[in-house]
Amino acid sequence: MGLRGGPTQDEIMAVSLFKLGIRDGDVMADIGCGTGKIAIRASERCSHVYAIDRRSEAVAYARREIAGAGKENITLLHGDATEVLDEIDALDCAFVGGSGNIETVLAHLADKVRGRIVVNAVLLDTVSRTIRTMKELGIFTEALHVQVSRSHELAGDMMFTPIHPVFVIVGEVRG
């Protein structure tokens, strides 16, 4: 079974997690967790990860992946991020892999997070709204356009096929 919008490509995940700057023992939120791939990888350093998705099919998929990985420091939450975040205490960092209401989610995260917030986006409108909102909140750090191509054989030679480009938008809440 495939899941619309995921999973995050390994190369994009590597850049996003690097930009997130996770430290040992951090508490993180993975919003729009989809397959749970980011939460699972982040749980290797984090003391706890809250994986949040509003889509029931994503929650079911992530539940299987998290169980299969044997991760017990991930809490999977089904619901709208803006409501679910109210039930979570302070966070050290947050990753947003999908959100239909990015402005509201970022406002909530700016109050909860004391560290980095990384948003992955593929739609230009989402990129624009995310950067604008982060600037209004005084947390914008940088935006990256990440394009990766993978090799494969063709006619006895090698060629590269691009995967979909992703924008990695970084914010930081200090204080």
Order of alpha helices (4+ residues) and beta strands (2+ residues): alpha-beta-alpha-beta-alpha-beta-alpha-beta-alpha-beta-alpha-beta-beta-beta-beta
